Amino acid sequence: ESLLFEDLCKSFMEKFVENMFIVDGYICQEDKAKFGILVQHHEGRDWFGRYIDLQRNVSQAVDEFTFYRLVQYFAIVLFECNMADDFGPATSVMNMSFTYHFTSVMIPGRFGQPSKQYVYEYLKDQSIWKSPRFWNAAFLHAIHDDRMKRTNGLIEWNSMSNEQRKDFETGEENSTYAHLVSFLYMMKSFDVDKEERENFLHKMSVIGDLSAEKISQLEDSAEIIS
């Protein structure tokens, strides 16, 4: 029964996400209602996140109609993720909210040029951004994924030479630093309190065994801390 439900979520979300990106694509009331029901379950949220992630390979710049659809459905999924403490799909949606954008000629950017608007700018009021548990889980998951990619999932410490161990530790530190830069920027973009961001930095720096020099570089970065 669970496999049948998973297959149902997979096939529905594949088609639903595809329709979201079709210019003037029609989503009927029945599908909207079904979407609302399925995203109350992990399987529905998970497959939505996966297909939204895959779609970026087609295009990251969208038309205005699609843009506001993304805002609408991202908000629904983030609400359900927060209610269920389902941080995996929420992380996918968060990352994609910094990816998808449309260029607005109505809102001028620098030097009077058309400005890019990103989905995340319309999701700042989502309650999940106020959860330290979300940020901790999302960060540790990102570090784990990066480690698996670097090592192909094979980490045999006892069989490593000293040079290999040193390379692995360097990779871990670089990964921690790069992800901290990214996460602190996103946290600031979502108006997470400075104190919360500083606590997050210090906690993850200890977990990631970051050097004092790199911690200082992050603390001195006005763009992500102040």
N, C-alpha and C positions, 0 to 999 in steps of 0.2 A: 504493500500500500504506500509506504514512504517513497519507494522508487517511482511509482506511478505519479505521485504528487511532484516529485523532483522533475520528472520528464514534462509534466504539465507546465510547471513554472518555467522551465528552460525554453520550451517551444513558444509559450505565450510571450515571454520577455524578449525573445529574439525578434519576433514580429512587431511587438509594441515599440521597441527601441528603433527598429528600422523605420516605422511610420513616423516617429518623432522627428526624424531627420529629412523626411520628404517635404519639400516646399509645398505648403498648403495641404499636406497630407491629412486625411480625415481620421480622427479617432472617435469612434462612436461612444455613446453614453454607456453602453454595456461593457465595452473594453475598459473605459475609465473606472467603472465600478469594480470590475474584476481585478484591475491593477491595485485598487485600494485594498481589496481583500487579500490578494497574494502577498503584498508587501508587509502584511501583518505577520508573516512567517519568514524565518531565516532564508529558506530556499528561494522565495520570491525576491527578497532583497539581494541575495547573493548573485542570482542570475542577472538581475537588473544591473548591478555593479559591473559584472563581467562584460556584458554587452555594451554598456556605456564606455568602458575602457577600450574595447575592441574598435568601436566606432571612430576613435580618434585617429586610427590609421587611415581612414577615408578622408576626413577633414576636421580641422580644429576650429576653423572660421565658419560661422553659421550665419544664416539670415536672422533678422530680428524676430520673426515668428517662431522659429525653432529655438532661439535664445530664451524667450520667455516661457516656452514649454519646458526647457531644461530647468529653469529656475523653479517652476511649479512642481515638477515631479521629483527633482532633487530634494526640495523642501519636505515633501511627503515622506520620502524614504528616510531622510535624516531624522525626522520626527519619530518614525517607527523604530529606527536603530537606537535612538536615545531611550525610548520606552523599554526596549528589550535588552539594552546593554550589548548590542550586536555591533561590535566595533570594526570588524573586517569590511563589510559592505560600506559602512560610513567612511572608512578611510579611502576606499576607491572613489566614492562620490566626491569627497573633499578634494582629492587630487585632480579629478576631472573638472571641478569647479574653477580651478586655476588654469585649465587648459582651454576649455571652450569659450569662445568670445565672438562678438560681432563688432563691426566698425560703424560707429554712429556719426552721421554727418550733422545731426541736430545738436550734439553736445561737442563743441570744439575742444580739441586737446591743445598741446603746446604749439605755439606759433600759428594758431588758427587752423591747424590740420585736423582732419577727422580723428576721433579718439576711439581706442579700443575699450570695450567694456567686457569684463569677465563675469562669469556666473557668480563667483564667490562674493562679489560686491553686493549681491541681492540676498545673501544667505547669512548675513552677520548676526541676525537675531535668533538663530537656531540654538536651542538650549544645550546641545551636545558639546558646543565649543567651551562651555563653562565646566565641563567634567574633566578633572585631572586624570581620572581613570581612562578616559578615551585617549588623551594625548599620550599617556604612558604606554598603553597597549598598542596604539598606532605606531609609535616610534620603535618599540621593541620588535614589532612585526616587520617593519621596514629594514631594520638592522639584520634580522634573521634572514629575510629574503635576499638581501645583498650578500650575506655570508654564503648562502647556498649557491648563488650564482658564481661567486669567486672560486669556490672550492668544489663545484659540481656535487655538492652534498657529501663530500668525503673529507672528514676531518679526523685524522688518526695521529693525535699529538705524539704518542709514544714512538711512532715510526718516523717522525720528522727529524731531519738534521737541524742543527742549531741555526743554519742559514734559513731553512724553510720556516722554522718557528719565528725567527725575526721578521721574515716577510709577512707571515700571517698576522703577527701583532701589529705591524705597520699598516697592513690592510684594514685591520679592525679599527685602529685609531683614525685613519683617514675616512673610513665609512661613518664612524660616529660623528666626526667633525662635520662632514658634508651634510649628513642628515640633520644635525642640530641647526646648521645654518638654514636649511630648508624649513624645518618645523618651526623654528623661532620666527621666521618671516611670516609663515602662515598664521601662527598664533597672534602675531601683531596685527596682521591683516583682518583677523576676526575680532579685534579689540579685546583680546585676553589681557587681563591686568598685568602690569609690569612685574608686580611681586610674584604672580603665578608663573610668568615666563622665567624669572630669575630662579625660582625654586625648581622649575623643570630643568633648566640648564645645569644647575648644580647636581641634581639627582642623577641625570643621565650622564653627566661627565664622570661621576664616580662609578656608575655601572659600566661605562665604556672605557674606564681607565684612561681618560684623556689627560694629556700632559698639561702642566700649569701654564705653559706658553700658549697652547691652543685655547685653553679656558679664558685666558686673559684677552686673546684676540676676539673671542666671542663677546666678552663683557664690554669691550671697547667699541663694538660695532653699534653705532647709533641707529642704523637702519633696522636692526632686529631686536634691540633691547630697550632703548630709551623711548 
